[in-house]
Amino acid sequence: MAKLTATPRQQSVGSTASSEDIAMRTLMTCVLTLSASLLLSACASAGPRGGQHSRPPVAANADADGDLLQDVVDKCPQNPEDVDGFEDQDGCPELDNDRDGVPDAMDKCPNEPMVRQPGVDPSRGQGCPDDLRPPTIIDDK
């Protein structure tokens, strides 16, 4: 899905010749996000001309954490996404996909939550739905 964002800001360009007022230039940066790793950006400015401030700034796309999601769309720009097929477009690592308390790195079933049972120690499970079922006792009498 494409997304367009526009960011206006004011920039001082110095005093005007007729007064002590500070001349201001309005800069507008537009970013069109085509996908998580493809951005198009453009800048425009309006205000007094002259001096070193007459050129619009050059837009640069940044990816601080190196996860191939640009920082403007990355919800966690300082933490790389753990690309594992689970919520990979947000830019945030999900360390426990099924939220069962067993980190994905140790979870044999990272997308299926372990079923918690009363009176059973959750530390003995390996993250799969059947791990914490109470043992079945067979009475041969």
PyMOL commands that set and color helices and strands:
alter all, ss='L'
color gray80, all
select helices_A, chain A and resi 51-54+122-124
alter helices_A, ss='H'
color red, helices_A
select strands_A, chain A and resi 3-15+22-35+38-46
alter strands_A, ss='S'
color yellow, strands_A
deselect
rebuild
show_as cartoon
